[in-house]
Amino acid sequence: MDNPVPRILKTPILAMYHDDKHENLTLEVELPDVESEHITLVMHENSFYLKAFSNTVEYLGSFFLDGPVDPEKAIAVNNKGMLTIKVPYKECFLCARNIPID
């Protein structure tokens, strides 16, 4: 039976960070009340697409990554509505530099 109440469309909250050696990227995506079987994740070298839903909310987003990654080696785990994706970079960040803040 279809839900008579339409789902609210939202962009998920995302945290993106790399490890200290700049070898791996971690993405944390908040998907409250979403079961793993209701998540579609498509990862490219420089971006990823996510579609997920619960009974009341549909999450949708396409996001750029901060460097080229190897999507074939990506691992994704949904733990009680926190989707964690870990993926190695294709190459370390050799051209990145720290910018001093005044």
C-alpha positions in Angstrom: 0.0 0.0 0.0 1.3 3.4 -0.9 2.0 6.0 1.8 -0.7 8.7 1.6 1.8 11.3 3.0 4.4 12.4 0.4 8.0 12.1 1.4 10.0 15.3 2.1 12.9 15.7 -0.3 16.2 16.6 1.5 19.9 16.9 0.7 21.7 14.8 3.3 24.3 16.3 5.7 27.8 15.2 4.6 31.2 15.3 6.3 34.2 14.7 4.1 37.8 14.3 5.4 41.1 12.6 4.6 43.5 10.7 6.8 46.8 12.3 8.0 48.8 10.7 5.2 46.3 11.9 2.5 45.9 8.4 1.3 42.2 7.7 2.1 39.0 9.7 2.0 36.2 9.2 4.4 32.6 10.4 3.8 30.0 10.4 6.5 26.4 10.9 5.4 23.5 11.3 7.8 20.5 9.2 6.7 18.3 9.0 9.8 15.9 6.0 9.8 17.1 4.7 6.4 17.7 1.0 6.0 20.6 -0.2 3.9 18.4 -1.7 1.2 16.9 1.7 0.6 20.2 3.3 -0.3 21.6 3.8 -3.9 25.2 4.8 -4.0 27.1 5.4 -7.3 30.7 6.5 -7.0 32.9 8.0 -9.7 36.5 9.0 -9.7 35.7 12.6 -8.7 32.1 12.5 -7.4 29.3 10.4 -6.0 25.5 10.2 -6.3 23.3 9.2 -3.4 19.6 8.4 -3.3 18.0 7.0 -0.1 14.6 7.0 1.6 12.8 6.3 4.8 9.0 6.3 5.4 8.8 10.1 5.5 12.0 11.5 3.9 13.8 11.0 0.6 17.5 12.0 0.5 19.0 13.0 -2.8 22.4 14.5 -3.7 25.3 14.5 -6.1 28.6 15.6 -4.6 32.1 16.4 -5.8 35.1 14.9 -4.1 38.3 16.8 -3.2 40.5 14.6 -5.3 40.4 11.6 -7.6 39.6 8.3 -5.8 39.5 4.6 -6.8 35.8 3.8 -6.7 36.5 0.1 -7.2 38.0 0.0 -3.7 35.3 2.0 -2.0 33.7 0.4 1.1 30.3 1.6 2.4 28.6 0.7 5.8 25.3 1.9 7.1 25.2 2.0 10.9 21.9 3.1 12.3 21.4 5.9 9.8 25.1 7.0 9.5 26.5 5.9 6.1 30.3 5.8 6.2 32.2 5.5 2.9 35.9 4.9 2.8 37.8 5.1 -0.4 41.5 5.4 -1.3 42.8 8.3 -3.3 44.3 7.5 -6.7 47.4 9.6 -5.8 48.5 11.5 -2.7 48.0 15.2 -2.6 51.4 16.5 -3.8 50.1 19.9 -5.0 48.0 20.8 -1.9 49.4 23.3 0.5 48.3 24.8 3.8 47.1 28.4 3.7 47.9 30.5 6.8 44.9 32.2 8.5 45.2 35.7 9.8 
